[in-house]
Amino acid sequence: MLIQTEETPNSNALKFIMGFPILSSNQTMDFTNKENAQSSPLALALFDVKGVNRVFFGNDFIVVTKDEDISWYGLKSDLSTIIMDFMLMKRPVLEETLSSNIIEMEVASEDQAIVNKIKHILDTEIRPSVARDGGDIVFYGYKDGCVYLRMQGSCQGCPSSAMTLKHGVEVILQRHLSEVITVEQVRI
């Protein structure tokens, strides 16, 4: 088993490429601290490594974000060893009862059609390209022409995430949907 690593646009986040699915298609899990990682034995083990402050699971990759004052030297191999051990021992990445940790705001019934279109565009045009950089953009809500999105994985805390939202995601959504006025990031 070979786990490849790849740098992300966020210098404090490193992408571990598995080469096989660890989650179902379009599912992601974002663990912002050890307390909210109780449902994932793998995330808990990664949080036990000094300097790890966030763990993100994509379909076939894991992104670990470290503290700014910690070097990747040594940390990278410690994390690779933990991940490889989990995979070789066929230990669970997530508990089977867990479905997702994505929370959405309530959407008005008259906005449901536009929300469905926004989610479709996110899933087909935006999320696949963001995943290549080790991140994800998740729909949070829509109200009065404003689309609220959550940045996850390497996108969380990345200096270029604001540009990605305004000059990438917002432009794409506006090109397809005249109802979209602006896109805003939600931090939860």
Buried (B, 14 or more C-beta within 10 A) or exposed (E): EEBEBBEBBBEBBBBBBBEEEBBEEBBBBBBBEBEEBEBBBBBBBBBEBEBBBBBBBBBBBBBBBBEEEBEBEEBBEBBBEBBBEBBEEEEEBBEEEBEBBBEBEEBEEEBEEBBEBBBEBBEEBBBEEBBEBBBBBBBBBBEEEEBBBBBBBBBBBBEEBEEBBBEBBBEBBBEEBEBBEBBEBBEE
